[in-house]
C-alpha cells in the first residue's frame, strides 16, 4: 500500500493515480497521425502527458466527470496546445461524434458502473473509436486479493451460474469492505476503509475478465489483449497479482 500512488478526486468517484497505465503502449500505438486520442477519466493526466511526449503532433482529449475538474485542468494546462479538457460521464453524457478517435483509454472507470451502464458504455466506446482503432481498459478484478477471504470469487461465480452475462456490482460495498477490514484487524486496514468510504459511492463492480471480453466481442470488437495484473495504486491494505483486469480491443475495419 503506497499513498503516494494516488489522491482522492474532488467528485467522490475514485482516485487520481500517479502511475502510468500498464497498457499505455497500446493506446499510444493507436495514434494514426491524424485523429486525436481520448483519455476517459484523466485524473492527474499522467497518461495523457506520456502520450504527448511519445507522439509528436498528437492531440489528446482528456475528460473528467465534473465541470469544476475540467475548469481546473484547463487552467493548469493552459500553455499546452495539444491537450484539451472536456466533460464526459459514461454512458449517456458523451458529446463527441462517431468515429472521432484513433484510440481510447478508459482507465479505472468501468468498475464504478453496474451492468446496464457497462453495456451502454461499451456501445459508446465502439461508436467513438475509428475503424482500426483501439480501446484500452483497466478496472478492478473479481480476483482482487483483499476480498477473497470474504468469498468474492465464489460469490461472482454463483452469480454467473444464474446469469452468465451479467456484470453485477457489489451494491453495499461499504459493508463488504468493512468486513474485510475487520478480518484484517490492523490500523492500516481500518484507515483505508475510512478512506474508501469518504471517496467512493456505495457500490463497486469487481469484473470478470472473460465476461468483459464477451461484452466487447458481442458489441463488435476484436480482443487483442486480455489478462490480469497487479495494481499497487489501488487503495488496499494488501495487493495481489490479479487485482486488475487489462483489456485491449480493436474496432474492425469493414
C-alpha positions as CSV (number, residue, x, y, z in Angstrom):
1,X,0.0,0.0,0.0
2,X,1.5,3.3,-1.1
3,X,-0.5,6.5,-0.6
4,X,2.0,8.3,-3.0
5,X,0.5,6.5,-6.0
6,X,-3.0,8.1,-5.6
7,X,-5.0,11.0,-4.4
8,X,-8.8,11.3,-3.9
9,X,-10.7,13.1,-6.7
10,X,-12.9,16.0,-5.7
11,X,-16.1,14.5,-7.0
12,X,-16.0,11.4,-4.7
13,X,-15.8,8.9,-7.6
14,X,-12.4,7.3,-7.2
15,X,-8.8,8.4,-7.1
16,X,-6.3,10.1,-9.4
17,X,-3.4,7.6,-9.8
18,X,0.1,8.7,-10.3
19,X,1.5,5.7,-12.1
20,X,1.3,5.2,-15.8
21,X,-1.3,2.7,-17.1
22,X,0.3,-0.7,-17.8
23,X,-1.3,-0.9,-21.2
24,X,-0.4,2.6,-22.3
25,X,1.8,1.4,-25.3
26,X,-1.4,0.1,-27.0
27,X,-3.2,3.4,-26.5
28,X,-0.2,5.4,-27.7
29,X,0.3,3.0,-30.6
30,X,-3.2,3.6,-31.8
31,X,-2.5,7.1,-32.9
32,X,-2.8,7.3,-36.6
33,X,-1.1,10.7,-37.2
34,X,-4.5,12.3,-37.9
35,X,-7.1,11.7,-35.3
36,X,-7.0,12.5,-31.6
37,X,-6.6,10.2,-28.6
38,X,-9.2,10.1,-25.9
39,X,-8.4,9.7,-22.2
40,X,-11.6,9.0,-20.2
41,X,-11.3,9.8,-16.5
42,X,-7.9,11.5,-17.0
43,X,-7.3,12.2,-13.3
44,X,-3.8,13.5,-12.8
45,X,-3.1,13.4,-16.6
46,X,-0.1,11.1,-16.2
47,X,-1.2,9.0,-19.2
48,X,-2.1,12.0,-21.3
49,X,1.3,13.6,-20.7
50,X,3.0,10.3,-21.6
51,X,1.1,10.2,-24.9
52,X,2.1,13.7,-25.8
53,X,5.7,13.0,-25.0
54,X,5.7,9.9,-27.1
55,X,3.8,11.2,-30.1
56,X,5.0,14.5,-31.5
57,X,2.0,16.2,-33.1
58,X,-0.6,14.1,-31.3
59,X,-3.7,15.7,-29.8
60,X,-5.3,14.3,-26.6
61,X,-8.8,15.0,-25.5
62,X,-8.9,14.4,-21.7
63,X,-12.2,14.1,-19.8
64,X,-13.5,14.3,-16.3
65,X,-17.0,13.8,-14.9
66,X,-17.2,17.2,-13.1
67,X,-17.3,20.6,-14.7
68,X,-15.1,22.0,-11.9
69,X,-12.4,19.4,-12.6
70,X,-12.5,20.3,-16.3
71,X,-12.0,24.0,-15.4
72,X,-9.2,23.3,-13.0
73,X,-7.3,21.1,-15.5
74,X,-7.9,23.6,-18.4
75,X,-6.3,26.3,-16.3
76,X,-3.4,24.1,-15.2
77,X,-2.6,23.1,-18.8
78,X,-3.4,26.4,-20.5
79,X,0.1,26.6,-22.0
80,X,-0.2,23.1,-23.6
81,X,-1.7,23.4,-27.1
82,X,-2.1,19.7,-27.8
83,X,-4.4,18.7,-24.9
84,X,-7.9,19.9,-24.3
85,X,-10.3,19.0,-21.4
86,X,-13.9,18.0,-21.7
87,X,-16.8,17.0,-19.5
88,X,-17.8,13.3,-20.1
89,X,-19.9,10.9,-18.0
90,X,-20.4,7.4,-19.2
91,X,-22.7,6.1,-20.6
92,X,-25.1,8.9,-21.5
93,X,-23.3,12.2,-21.3
94,X,-20.9,11.9,-24.2
95,X,-20.8,14.8,-26.7
96,X,-18.3,13.6,-29.3
97,X,-19.2,12.5,-32.8
98,X,-19.0,9.0,-34.3
99,X,-15.5,7.7,-35.3
100,X,-13.7,10.7,-33.7
101,X,-10.7,9.0,-32.0
102,X,-7.9,6.8,-33.2
103,X,-7.5,5.3,-29.7
104,X,-9.4,5.5,-26.4
105,X,-8.0,4.9,-22.9
106,X,-10.7,4.0,-20.3
107,X,-8.6,3.7,-17.1
108,X,-10.2,2.6,-13.8
109,X,-13.7,3.7,-14.8
110,X,-15.9,0.7,-15.6
111,X,-15.8,-0.7,-12.1
112,X,-17.9,2.3,-11.0
113,X,-20.8,1.2,-13.3
114,X,-23.4,-1.5,-13.0
115,X,-24.3,-4.0,-15.7
116,X,-26.7,-1.9,-17.9
117,X,-24.3,1.1,-17.9
118,X,-21.3,-1.0,-18.7
119,X,-23.2,-2.4,-21.8
120,X,-24.2,1.1,-22.8
121,X,-20.6,2.4,-22.2
122,X,-19.0,-0.2,-24.4
123,X,-21.5,0.7,-27.2
124,X,-20.4,4.3,-26.8
125,X,-16.7,3.3,-27.0
126,X,-17.4,1.4,-30.2
127,X,-19.2,4.5,-31.6
128,X,-16.4,6.9,-30.7
129,X,-13.4,5.0,-31.9
130,X,-12.5,4.9,-35.6
131,X,-12.4,1.6,-37.5
132,X,-9.0,0.0,-36.8
133,X,-8.6,2.0,-33.6
134,X,-8.2,0.5,-30.1
135,X,-10.0,0.8,-26.8
136,X,-7.7,0.2,-23.8
137,X,-9.4,-0.7,-20.5
138,X,-8.2,-1.4,-17.0
139,X,-10.6,-1.9,-14.0
140,X,-11.0,-3.9,-10.7
141,X,-11.0,-7.6,-11.0
142,X,-13.1,-10.2,-9.1
143,X,-9.7,-11.8,-8.2
144,X,-8.8,-8.8,-6.0
145,X,-6.8,-10.4,-3.2
146,X,-8.0,-8.4,-0.3
147,X,-11.6,-9.7,-0.7
148,X,-11.0,-13.3,-1.2
149,X,-11.4,-14.1,2.5
150,X,-15.0,-13.0,2.1
151,X,-15.6,-15.3,-0.8
152,X,-15.8,-12.6,-3.5
153,X,-14.7,-15.0,-6.3
154,X,-17.2,-17.7,-5.2
155,X,-20.0,-15.0,-5.0
156,X,-19.3,-13.9,-8.5
157,X,-19.1,-17.5,-9.8
158,X,-22.6,-18.1,-8.3
159,X,-23.9,-15.0,-10.0
160,X,-22.6,-16.2,-13.3
161,X,-24.3,-19.6,-13.0
162,X,-27.6,-17.7,-12.7
163,X,-26.8,-15.1,-15.3
164,X,-23.7,-15.8,-17.4
165,X,-23.5,-12.3,-19.0
166,X,-24.5,-10.1,-16.0
167,X,-21.7,-7.9,-14.6
168,X,-23.4,-7.1,-11.3
169,X,-21.8,-4.7,-8.9
170,X,-21.4,-5.2,-5.1
171,X,-24.3,-3.0,-4.0
172,X,-23.5,-2.5,-0.4
173,X,-19.8,-2.1,-0.9
174,X,-19.0,-0.2,2.3
175,X,-20.4,-3.0,4.4
176,X,-18.4,-5.5,2.3
177,X,-15.2,-3.5,2.7
178,X,-15.7,-3.1,6.4
179,X,-16.0,-6.8,6.9
180,X,-12.7,-7.3,5.0
181,X,-11.0,-4.6,7.1
182,X,-12.3,-6.1,10.3
183,X,-11.0,-9.5,9.3
184,X,-7.6,-7.9,8.7
185,X,-7.8,-6.2,12.0
186,X,-5.0,-3.7,11.5
187,X,-4.9,0.0,11.9
188,X,-3.9,0.4,8.3
189,X,-6.9,-1.6,7.1
190,X,-9.3,0.4,9.1
191,X,-7.7,3.7,7.9
192,X,-8.0,2.6,4.3
193,X,-11.6,1.6,4.8
194,X,-12.4,5.1,6.1
195,X,-10.7,6.5,3.0
196,X,-12.8,4.3,0.7
197,X,-16.0,5.3,2.5
198,X,-15.1,9.0,2.1
199,X,-14.1,8.7,-1.5
200,X,-16.3,6.2,-3.3
201,X,-20.0,5.6,-3.8
202,X,-21.6,2.6,-2.0
203,X,-21.2,0.1,-4.9
204,X,-18.2,-1.3,-6.8
205,X,-18.1,-3.7,-9.7
206,X,-15.4,-6.4,-9.4
207,X,-15.2,-7.6,-13.0
208,X,-14.6,-11.0,-14.5
209,X,-12.2,-10.5,-17.5
210,X,-13.8,-13.2,-19.7
211,X,-17.3,-11.7,-19.1
212,X,-16.0,-8.2,-20.0
213,X,-14.3,-9.6,-23.1
214,X,-17.5,-11.3,-24.1
215,X,-19.4,-7.9,-23.9
216,X,-16.8,-6.2,-26.1
217,X,-16.9,-9.1,-28.6
218,X,-20.7,-9.2,-28.8
219,X,-20.8,-5.5,-29.4
220,X,-18.4,-5.7,-32.4
221,X,-14.8,-5.5,-31.1
222,X,-11.9,-7.9,-31.6
223,X,-9.9,-8.7,-28.5
224,X,-6.2,-8.2,-28.8
225,X,-5.1,-8.4,-25.1
226,X,-7.0,-9.9,-22.1
227,X,-5.1,-10.5,-18.9
228,X,-5.0,-9.6,-15.3
229,X,-2.2,-8.0,-13.3
230,X,-1.2,-6.2,-10.0
231,X,-2.4,-2.7,-9.1
232,X,-0.3,-1.4,-6.3
233,X,-2.0,2.0,-6.7
234,X,-5.4,0.7,-5.6
235,X,-6.4,1.7,-2.1
236,X,-6.0,-1.5,-0.2
237,X,-4.1,-2.9,2.8
238,X,-2.9,-5.9,0.7
239,X,-2.3,-6.4,-3.0
240,X,-2.2,-9.5,-5.3
241,X,-1.0,-10.4,-8.7
242,X,-4.5,-10.3,-10.3
243,X,-6.2,-7.3,-8.8
244,X,-6.7,-5.6,-12.2
245,X,-8.4,-6.5,-15.4
246,X,-6.5,-5.5,-18.5
247,X,-8.2,-5.5,-21.9
248,X,-7.3,-4.1,-25.4
249,X,-10.0,-4.3,-28.1
250,X,-9.9,-3.2,-31.7
251,X,-12.8,-2.0,-33.8
252,X,-12.6,-3.9,-37.1
253,X,-12.2,-2.3,-40.4
254,X,-15.1,-3.4,-42.6
